[in-house]
Amino acid sequence: MTGNRSVAMAARIRLKQLPGLYAIARLEAGHGIPDWADGRGFVSIARTEYELSITCLQERVPAAVRQDRDWVAFKFVGPFAFGETGIVLSVIRPLSENGLGIFVVSTFDGDHLLLKTADQAVAARLLADAGHTLP
């Protein structure tokens, strides 16, 4: 019963667009976290044994750094219980099933969806058709 309730609650998610354009940068695994990574806007830093990945406003990423630019970011407007299921899936399914590339970052308090700016209009239509809200 609880699982069904969580999926039903996740059926309609409100997404808030964050200001600015974002880049996803890749540095070598042993690289320290650069000063340019920190600042205003959404920032995500992840390290694996193979890379250091930084997502931040693209205006801060130096041109010499390997990066993928022109992403728009959306925050899932909650709150959502930490163990609530189906939230991210309900948003990414209509996008993925229609061939749109996505990048999802989860934090302790919430989830963030990044889409290429070129896909933004199509994504807005697909999300609205799925019952989600983008103001």
Buried (B, 14 or more C-beta within 10 A) or exposed (E): EEEEEBBEBBEEBEBEBBEBBBBBBBBEEEEEEBEBBEEEBBBBBEBEEEBBBBBBBBEBBEEEBEBBBEBBBBBBEEEBEEEBBBBBEBBBEBBEEEEBEBBEBEEEEBBBBBBBEEBBEBBBEBBEEBEBEBE
